[in-house]
Amino acid sequence: MRAYHKPAPDAPAALMQIAPPEPGQGQIRLKIAACGLNFADLLMLKGQYQDTPPAPFTLGMEVAGVVDALGHGVSSPAIGTRVAVFGGQGGLAEHGCFDAHRAVPLPDAMSMTDAAAFLIAYGTSHLALDHRARLQPGETLLVLGAAGGVGLTAVEVGKLMGATVIACARGADKLEAARHAGADHLIDAATDDIRAIVKSLGGADVVYDPVGGDQWQAAFRACKPEARLLPIGFASGDVPQIPANHLLVKNLSVLGVYWGGYMTFNPRAVTDSLAVLMEWYAQGRLKPHVSHILPLDRVEDGLELLRSRASTGKVVITI
């Protein structure tokens, strides 16, 4: 089968032919229809992601497809079921094997493209804003990187939770995507003074930050007392250092969020969150924003869209 595969630690990943996998104990095999790309895929290619598997491995963290084989001890989801899976790897291929308990059956109305764009981005935002930050109706949410894969979903989810949403992104096109997702106020990170504008709007109760760097510093200084800050990732490449004395003076809380980690130590939190999100999707309250849909032989083009920040929302590879 075709797969975007890293065959050895010192070899680059490339599209190649490898043997199709067989499901092991507790696993299902999918005929994969689509795979969502994530910034973490870029880190994994460089060996910088916290959960980079040892080579050989196939890239692709989240997939949608149809169950076509069951491993020992698995009775559901049944063969023929349409599911989405966060597997952490193995998605950029024609077939993949994943733990059965990670499979999420899809609503009938959900396309494979939407499903491949859904789990990580919406799951991260909802778990961060609901389970971690306890965002309340009427609070002010500042979303940095608000047109990216997770940032755009934070705008949507925050608005559905009743917050006033300030979206920060670079350029008119990306800000328009954030406005369309429900943002109440817009900040151009390329030209505007983030701190001054947020403070003029009364300050932030919650900061959702997948960017880091200077934007984190500006947001940090624009927080209300008792604000909660959510470091989601560091797309800028700059991991901010947090002054503990400032946390003390303003009674701030910094709440780390690594959605994939919950699969290990608290999977119920993920299950409950995804149930809410799937219901919202079925009700038409969520619509994944996919800016690019590319075939498997153009996966490197898709990764470059993330690397150059040329995409909005998600990039999905169809298999």
N, C-alpha and C positions, 0 to 999 in steps of 0.2 A: 504494500500500500504506500501511497505518498504521505510524507510527514515532514514537517519543519523540525529537524532533529539535530541535536548536538551529540556527535558520536563519541567524543573523547574530551577530557579536560582541556587539552591544548589544541583542539580543532574547533573551527567556527561552526555555528549552526547554519544549516542549509536545507533546502528542499531536496529530499532524496527518497529512494525506495527502501523500506524496511519491512520486516515480517509483521503481519498483523498480530495483535496481542490476543491472548485467551484469558477470560476472566478467572481470577483466583477465588479463594475462600471469601465469601461475603461481598463479592464484586458483581457488577453488571458490565456488559459490553454495549457500547453505543455505536450505531452508524451515525457519525457526526454530520450534522447539517450546517452548523455555524459555530464560530468561536469568536468571542469578544477579546479585543486586545486591551492591555492595561499598561500603565507606566511601569508597573512591577516587572513586566516582561523585559523591558529594556535593562532594568537592574539585574535581572536574572542572567541575561546574556553576558554581562560583565562580572558575574559572580558576586554582586553586591547586595542581592536581596536576602533578607533574613531566612527565607525558606528555600534557597536555591538547592535543588537536588543534585546529587553527584552524577556526573556524566557516565554513561549515555542517558539522555532523556529527551523527550519531545516537548517543545514549548506549547503554551496555550493554557491559561488558567481556568477559563470558564467556557462551558460549551452548552449547546442544545442539540438534541438528536433523538433517535428512536432506539429503544432497547432491542437488541437483536440476539443476545445470549445472556445466560445467567450462570454465575459461579456456584460452587457447592454451598448449600445452606441458604440460598436466596430463593424466595418465592415471589417477592414483589420488589419493585414494580415489574409487572408482567411483560413478557416479550410483546413488542408492538406499542408500548406506552411512550408517549412523547414526554421528555423530561429535560430539565436544565440541571447542570451539575457544576459546582465549584470543586474542581479536582486539584488545582494548584499546578498541574502540568498535564501534558498529554492531549491537549485540545486541538492543536494544529495538525490534524491527521484525519484520514478517512474513517478510522475506527479508534476507539479508546476504551480502556477499562478503568472503572471508578468504583469506590465504595458505595454499595447500594444505599446506605443510610444518608448519603449526601444528595441523592436524587430528589428533585422537586417536580412533581407532576405539573404539567402546564394547563392553564385554562384553555378551553377549546378555541377561544378567540385570539390567543397569543401566537404570533408568528415565531418561527425559529430565529429570525433576525432579532426581534424584540427580546426573546428569551436569552439569547447570547449576550445581549447588552444590559441585562437586568440585575443579576444576582449581586455582583460585587459593588457596583456603583450605588444602586438603591439600598442594598443591604448595609453597606458602610454608612451611608447618610442617615438612614432610619435608626440604626443601632446607636450611632454617635449622638444624634439629637434627642432621641427618646430615652434609651437605656442609660447612656452616660451623662449627658448634659441636663436631662429632664427639662427640656425646653417647654415653656409655658405660653399659652395664648396671650398675646399682647406684648411679649418680650421682643427685643430687637436682636436679630441674627445677622451677623456680618459673615458673608461667604467670600473667601478669597479664591482665586482660580475658578471663578463662578461659571465659566463656559467649558471647563474640562469635563472629563468622564465622570468624576464624582461630584465636582462642584455644581454642575447643572442640576444633578439630582438633589443636592442639598437645598438649592433654591426651591425646587418643587415641593420637597418634603417639608421644609420649614414653613412654607406658605400654607400647606394643608394642615399643619399643626397650629396655625393661628398666629404665627410670628409676623412682625414687620421685617422684611428682608432687604438688606443692603447687599448688592452684588458688585464685586470688584473683579474686573477682567481687563484685558488689553485690546483696545480697538473697538470701533463702532459695530462691526459685525458680531463680535463675541458678546458685546453688551446687549445687542438686540436679541440674541439667543437667550440671554439671562432675563431680559424683560419679558420675552414671550413665555418663559417658564414661570413667571409670576413675581419677579423682583419689583419691589416698591421704589427703590432708589438705586442709581447706577454710579459707579466710580470707575474711571479709566485709569488703570494702574500705570499706564505709560506716561500720563501727563498730570494727573490730579494728585492732590495732597490727601492721602488716605486718612491720616490722623485728623486733620482739620475738618474734613467733610463728615466723618463719623461723629466727631465731638459736636459739630453743629447740629447733628440730628439727634443729639441726646446721649450718644455713647452706645456701646454694644453690651448686651447681656450675655451673648454667646458668640464666640468666634470659631468658625470652621475653616481650618487652614491646611490645604494640601500642597502649599507652596513653600513656606518657610522664608528664610532670608530677610530682606529689608521689609517685605510686606508684613511678616509676623511682628517685627519690631514696631511698625506703625500701628498695627491693630492692637498690640499689647498696650500701647500708650493711650488708646482711645476707649479703653474698657471702663464700664461703670464699676463701682464697688460691688463685690461679690459676683463678678462676671466669671464665666467658665470658658476656658480656651481649649480647643480640641485640635491638637496636632495630628493630622491625618497622613501627611507625607511631606516630602521635601523636593518638589519638582524643580525648584530653583538650584538644587545642588548644595544649598547652604543650610545646615542644621543649626537653628538658633540656640544660643545659650541663654538660659532663663535666670534672671536675677531674683534670687529667693527673697531678698529684702523688699523688692517691689510687690511680690506676691503678698507678703505680710502686711505692708502698709495699706494696700487696697483690698485685702481679703479676697484675693483671686484664687481660682482653682484651675490647674492644668490637668486635663484628663486625656491620657494617651488612648488612641483607638487603633487597634489592629484587628480588623474584622475576621481575618482568617484564623487568628489565635483562638477565637471563641469556639471554633469547630472542635478544639481539643479539650478546653477546660469548662466550657459552658455552652454546649450545642443547643440547649433548650432556648437560650436567648436568641440565637439565630433562627431557630425554627419558628418561634413566636413572632419575631419581626417579619420574616418572609411571609407568614400567613397573612399578616396585616397588609403587606405590600401587594401580594397577589390579589387580595380582595379589592384593594384600591384600583388595581389595574383592571379587574373584571368590571368594576363600576365605571370605568372610563376616566378615573381621576388622575391616572399617571400615563404618560406616553413617552417611552424612551426616545431620546434624541440621538439618532445615528447619522453622522455627517458623511460617512464614507462606507460603502459596501464593496469589498474587493474579493476576487477569487483567490484560492490558495496559492497559485503561482505568483501572486503579487503581494505576498505577506511582508516582504522586505519594504515595499512601498508603504504598506500600512504602518509598520513600525517607524518609518521615517516621518510619517505624519505626526506621530506622537512626539518623536524626538525634536522636531522643529516647531511643535505646538501649532501646527497648521490645521488641526481638526477642532471641531466643537462637539461636545458630547462624546459619543463612542465611535470607534472604528471597528467594524465587524468583518471577519473573513468567512466567506461561504466556502464550503468544502465540496 
